[in-house]
Amino acid sequence: MSWDFELIGGPYGGTTEGAVWNGEAVLFSHIPAHRILRYDPKSGDITEHFTGTNHTNGLCFDSQGNLYGCSGGGRRIVRFENDGKTITSLPHELDGKPHNNPNDLAVDKKGRIWFTDPYSGIGNSGPKELDHMSVLRLDPKGNDQWDLKRITVDVSRPNGILISRDQKTLYVAQSDYSLDQPRQLRAYPINDDGTLGNFTTLHTFGMDHHGAQRGVDGMTLDEDGNIIVCAGWEEAGPGPMIYVFSPTGRVLETHPMRVDRPTNCCFGGPDMRTLYVTTGSGHLFRVETNHTGWIMWPG
């Protein structure tokens, strides 16, 4: 079944990202404009949901319906409060130094916020102070107190992140374009104590005579545990693409996109079979699929 992507928003100029379904609409971030937009599939309207987001990229809900985001310009994870105006900062220093520019995040059933922390220098965010780019985690301690810790030591530039339905696997996109680094989709076992075991490489995106293939950016799950990912670009490899990987890394499907650099995706709609996709040029696409999406929240 080939997918027919329908343009429903944009291009806005600059990257759109972080698509999430809230039960009735799609929220997505327009990074350079410091805003979160809301697409209502019933009316077709796209409205501003939040402004002043300071280059927020990835978005994710928790079990209480709180919306968290990766404020790249603010170099922190933030919570967008339900009054539509207040932005609450979470702890953003690791060993006394500000961490990098968080990109994407996932909240598990224990309320822990796992996020990727590459350095991009976006906006006026300042110089890189950590000597690593890693997966970090905010652990709730009660009364809105959090403990920030480093989780990975073997990723050189993490991007997309996702937690399996059974909470036992952390999927991480290793998206480094240095010539000596691979671009991989990795699966880490999550140990009972919250540490990670050794990863399994589900897929490696290689090089061709044009250069490095673009690896995984954002990703989401279907109810069968398959991983639907945004990857590829026109510079090298097979081009911009939505891939469907099995949990063991088998490529089940590929769906070419007609614009470059798909960035993130989420399922939505009353039957959770509509896939929404954002892009590096600021689009919002949708496509009817033969997959039923699964999201942790809202349940």
Beta strands, then each sheet from edge to edge (+ up, - down):
strand 1: 6-9
strand 2: 16-21
strand 3: 26-30
strand 4: 35-39
strand 5: 46-51
strand 6: 56-61
strand 7: 67-71
strand 8: 76-80
strand 9: 87-89
strand 10: 93-94
strand 11: 97-98
strand 12: 105-107
strand 13: 113-117
strand 14: 134-142
strand 15: 145-150
strand 16: 158-163
strand 17: 169-175
strand 18: 183-189
strand 19: 200-205
strand 20: 207-208
strand 21: 211-212
strand 22: 216-222
strand 23: 227-231
strand 24: 241-245
strand 25: 251-256
strand 26: 262-268
strand 27: 274-279
strand 28: 284-288
strand 29: 293-294
sheet 1: 1+ 28- 27+ 26-
sheet 2: 2+ 3- 4+ 5-
sheet 3: 6+ 7- 8+ 9-
sheet 4: 10+ 11-
sheet 5: 12+ 13- 14+ 15-
sheet 6: 16+ 17- 18+ 19-
sheet 7: 20+ 21-
sheet 8: 25+ 24- 23+ 22- 29+
end
